[in-house]
Amino acid sequence: MDVIRVTGGARLAGDVAAVGAKNSALKLMAATLLAPGRSVIGNVPLITDIAVMAEVLRRLGCQVEMAGDRVAVTAPEQPGTDAAYDLVRQLRASICVLGPLLARCGYARVAHPGGDAIGSRGLDLHVAGLTRMGAEVTGEHGYVIASAPGGLRGASIWLDFPSVGATENLLMAAVLARGVTEIDNAAREPEIVDLCAMLTGMGARISGAGSSRLEVAGVPTLRPVQHACVGDRIVAGTWAFGAAMTRGDVTVTGVDPRFIEIALDKLVLAGCLVETGVQSLRVRMDRRPDAVDVVTLPFPGFATDLLPMAIALAAVSDGSSLVTENIFDGRFMFINEMARLGAQIQTDGHHAVVRGRERLSSAPVRATDIRAGAGLVMAALCTDGVTEISGVHHIDRGYPDVVPDLRRLGATVERAVVPDAPAISLAPLRPAGPAGPGGLAGPGGLAGPGGLAGPGGAAGPGGAAGPGGAAPGQ
């Protein structure tokens, strides 16, 4: 398996580019299903999730070409309607083919999604919204099955929670529905705005992008488009927090700093000097950070995906921080790994109290999801030795060049392949049992008539005893 080894004590300094936003690119790829023909998406990150989504689309009949940071998808006149479990289980974002397929084909059968283990993320809001638009949605054998033989119709939809995934699915379904669809309490994330921009370029009629109320006037058909993905605000935030933790000076390019305005405000409170440009930000820190409290909320609040970085910052800050997670109930899973690095953290439900210390202690740790892995890498920079991080495949799903980027910023880090842990056999733990007629008993076991006993075992009538064993009449 692959591991990343990070030597603590480095100060991050220099320039780094934020890649295209993973959480946008995947949905943009799904949106290409809405229009027959060749669509091209630029600024796409070279990560494993993109390859998985490309294969999902190929299985649905699309031609997908990947070259550099560009992905070209040619959607057929009649796409397939079945997204199989073997791929969907690897990538939660693949559930976003449900809306486009239902809108174009009137039917979709999509496996329940997988992805990171960071808590429950049900599909209730997706299903309720599609049902209001006239779809019949059922679940069986691990699949979501949706049908609308007469086509979808516009509807007024209220989301109980501003779910990003539900907003995206309903938005893509609504662009081809008859009539007007209103989505209230919609997610406002930059990735939603990016999707609206691409759909508008395809001919969709959408108003309210970036607000909590989206209005979509359905159109009969859409056309292919060329579109560039926005920069990844979470990757940018990761580097910003890394600069603060290592008392460094890092400039991040290729992202709108307004996307992480709340996070940057927290870094200012921690003592950082923050400068922002049109598509760049610079974070400088020349002392130990001050402790700050963090509460995750839907955009424009503090992003849940940056919570691991906030906890890593708190672990080396001066004072105690209260960190509250309001989005995913399993986000604190990685705290056990932070504790292995010496972080002083106590949790109570969705709250964590973190008492900062001057330096953490190196230890082997394991990434449990994409952002937890990034948080552990940043924390490892603040340890007193070499930290080995396993579960690197999680980090690969969001950070394509994390090791080269860290090296350019001055860190001592390497990626290595180590042997997998040997499998542990249960055979030595199994109790010896009596063998049947003509059978062979294990050590200390009793063989049946005509059977052969193992070492120290006794054979039945007519049987032969093993070494140290006694046969009847001997």
C-alpha positions, 0 to 999 in steps of 0.5 A: 500500500502507499503511504505519505511520510511527512517530516515535521518542522517545515515552514511552508512558503511559496506559491501553489495553484488550487486545482479545479473544484472536485465537487463542481467538476463531477456534477458538470460531467453529469450535466453533459448527459442533458444534451446530445453532442460533445461538451468540453469541461476545462480546469478539471482536477486529475483525481481518481474520482474524475476517472470513476465518473468518466467510467460511469458516463461511458457505461451510460453510452457516452464517449469520454476523452481526458487530456490534461485538465480537459474532459470531453463528453459526447452524450448519445441521443439515447443514453443508458439509464442504469448506473451500476453499483460497482461504480456508484459505490465508489463515488457518492457524486455519481448519484447526480446522474439521476436528475439528468437521466430522468429528465432526458429519458423519463427513467433512471435506475441508479445504485445507492451511492458510496463515498466517504464514511463521514456520516449519514447523507440520505436521499430523502430530499432528492426523492421528495423533490423529484416526486413533486415534479411528477416522478414515481420513485421507489427503492429495491435491491440497493437501487433508486428507481425513478420514472416519469413516462410523461415527463417531469413538470415544474413544481414548487419545492422546499428543501428542509435542509439546503442540501448541495446534492439535492439542489444539484439533482433537482436543478438538473431535472428541472431544466428540461421539465415542463413549466417553472420549478421553484427551489426554496432553501436551495444550497448556495455553494459556489459549486451550485453557481458554477453548475448554473453557469454551465447549464445556462450556457447549454440554454437553460433558463435559471435565475437566482443562482447564488441565492437560497431561491432558484427559479428554473423555466424548463426548455425542450432541449439543451445544447452542448457547451464548453465550460471551465470549472471554478477553483477548489475552495477547499484545496485553497483553504487547506493551504491557507491553514497549512501556512498558519500552522507552520508559521509560513507565507503561502500564496494560493492562485486560481481560486476566488477568495470570497469562496472561503471568506469566513475561513480567512476571517478565522485565520485573521483572528488567529493572528495571520496576515491575509491578502486577497486578489481577484483569483488569489490569496496570501496567508502569512503567519510569524508566530504561534496561532491564537485559539479560535472557535469554529462552527460549520454551516452551509455556505456562506458559513464555515465549510464542513470540508475544512473542519479537519484543518480547523481542528489541526490548527487548534491542536497547535494554537495557543489556548483552547478552541471549541469546534462544532460540526453541524453538517456531517455526524461522522466528521469527528471520526479522524479525531482518534488519529489526531490523538495519536499525534498527541492532540488534546481533544475531547468530544461531546456529540457534535462539539470538540474542545481542543487544547493547543500544544506547542508541537505534536508528536509523530506517529503512524496514522490513517486517513479516513476520508479525503479532508481528514487525510489532508488535515493529518498531512498538515498536522504532521508538518507540526510534529517532532519527527516523521509521521507516516500516513496510510489510506493515501487513496482517500487523499488522492481523491481530492489532492492530485499533487499534494506531495510535489506541492508540499515539496515546492513549499519547502516540506520534507515529504515522500510517497512510498510503497510499503507491504500490506499487513500480513493476514492473520489466520484463525486456524490456530484459534479453532478448537480441536474437535472430534473427527468422524469415521475415517476422519483425521483429527487435529492436534489433541483431537479424538479420531473416530473409528478407523481414523487417524489422530493428530499429535497427542490424540487418541484414535478410535477402534482400529485407528492409528494414533499420532505421535505421543498418542495411544491407540486402543489396546496399545 
